[in-house]
């Protein structure tokens, strides 16, 4: 169950990052509410995962999901570069998170 919590925490982290971009484009109460809510849920699920998972593993996987997700959101929704080099390094982030799951 703790791995589900860490994945949910990472997904909410991705949503929070996307909402930062939305908030910078249109500063409104709704965008701010979504931003705070997404990061709040992210921290909530991270704390649930850390009841069982070691702190270092949980944090590394959480940040990996958030970072990789942020790159993907940037590529697909904000017109950022889809250069093959970016994809290679993005894959390394994902493989590292998977590797931590395998050894934990």
C-alpha positions as CSV (number, residue, x, y, z in Angstrom):
1,X,0.0,0.0,0.0
2,X,2.9,2.3,0.7
3,X,4.0,2.2,-2.9
4,X,0.5,3.3,-4.0
5,X,0.8,6.2,-1.6
6,X,4.2,7.2,-3.0
7,X,2.8,7.1,-6.6
8,X,-0.2,9.2,-5.5
9,X,2.1,11.6,-3.8
10,X,4.2,11.9,-7.0
11,X,1.1,12.4,-9.1
12,X,-0.1,15.2,-6.9
13,X,3.4,16.7,-7.0
14,X,3.1,16.7,-10.8
15,X,-0.3,18.5,-10.5
16,X,1.2,21.0,-8.1
17,X,4.0,21.8,-10.6
18,X,1.5,22.2,-13.4
19,X,-0.5,24.5,-11.2
20,X,2.5,26.7,-10.5
21,X,2.7,27.3,-14.3
22,X,-1.1,28.0,-14.4
23,X,-0.8,30.3,-11.5
24,X,2.0,32.3,-13.2
25,X,-0.1,32.6,-16.3
26,X,-3.3,33.6,-14.6
27,X,-3.2,34.7,-11.0
28,X,-6.5,33.8,-9.5
29,X,-7.9,32.3,-6.3
30,X,-8.9,29.1,-8.1
31,X,-5.4,28.5,-9.4
32,X,-3.9,29.2,-6.0
33,X,-6.4,26.9,-4.3
34,X,-5.6,24.0,-6.8
35,X,-1.9,24.7,-6.3
36,X,-2.1,24.5,-2.5
37,X,-4.4,21.5,-2.6
38,X,-2.2,19.6,-5.0
39,X,0.9,20.1,-2.9
40,X,-1.0,19.5,0.3
41,X,-2.3,16.1,-1.0
42,X,1.2,15.3,-2.2
43,X,2.7,15.9,1.3
44,X,-0.2,13.9,2.9
45,X,0.4,10.8,0.7
46,X,4.2,11.2,1.1
47,X,3.8,11.1,4.9
48,X,1.6,8.0,4.7
49,X,4.2,6.2,2.5
50,X,7.0,7.2,5.0
51,X,5.3,5.3,7.7
52,X,6.7,2.1,6.1
53,X,9.2,3.2,3.5
54,X,12.6,4.6,4.5
55,X,12.7,8.3,4.3
56,X,15.5,8.4,1.7
57,X,13.7,5.9,-0.6
58,X,10.3,7.6,-0.3
59,X,11.8,11.1,-0.9
60,X,13.9,9.9,-3.9
61,X,10.9,8.2,-5.6
62,X,8.6,11.1,-4.8
63,X,10.9,13.7,-6.3
64,X,11.7,11.4,-9.3
65,X,8.0,11.0,-10.1
66,X,7.5,14.8,-9.7
67,X,10.5,15.7,-11.8
68,X,9.8,13.3,-14.6
69,X,6.1,14.2,-14.6
70,X,7.0,17.9,-14.7
71,X,9.2,17.3,-17.7
72,X,6.5,15.3,-19.4
73,X,3.8,18.0,-18.7
74,X,6.2,20.6,-20.0
75,X,6.8,18.6,-23.2
76,X,3.2,17.8,-23.9
77,X,1.2,20.8,-22.6
78,X,3.7,23.7,-22.6
79,X,5.6,23.2,-25.9
80,X,8.9,22.4,-24.3
81,X,11.6,20.6,-26.3
82,X,11.1,16.9,-27.0
83,X,14.8,16.5,-27.9
84,X,16.0,12.8,-27.7
85,X,18.6,13.8,-25.1
86,X,16.0,15.1,-22.7
87,X,14.1,11.8,-23.2
88,X,17.2,9.8,-22.4
89,X,17.8,11.6,-19.2
90,X,14.1,11.5,-18.3
91,X,14.4,7.7,-18.7
92,X,17.3,7.6,-16.3
93,X,15.1,9.3,-13.6
94,X,12.4,6.8,-14.1
95,X,14.8,3.9,-14.1
96,X,16.3,5.1,-10.9
97,X,12.9,5.3,-9.2
98,X,12.1,1.8,-10.4
99,X,15.6,0.6,-9.2
100,X,14.9,1.9,-5.7
101,X,11.6,0.0,-5.7
102,X,13.3,-3.2,-6.7
103,X,16.0,-3.0,-4.0
104,X,13.6,-1.8,-1.2
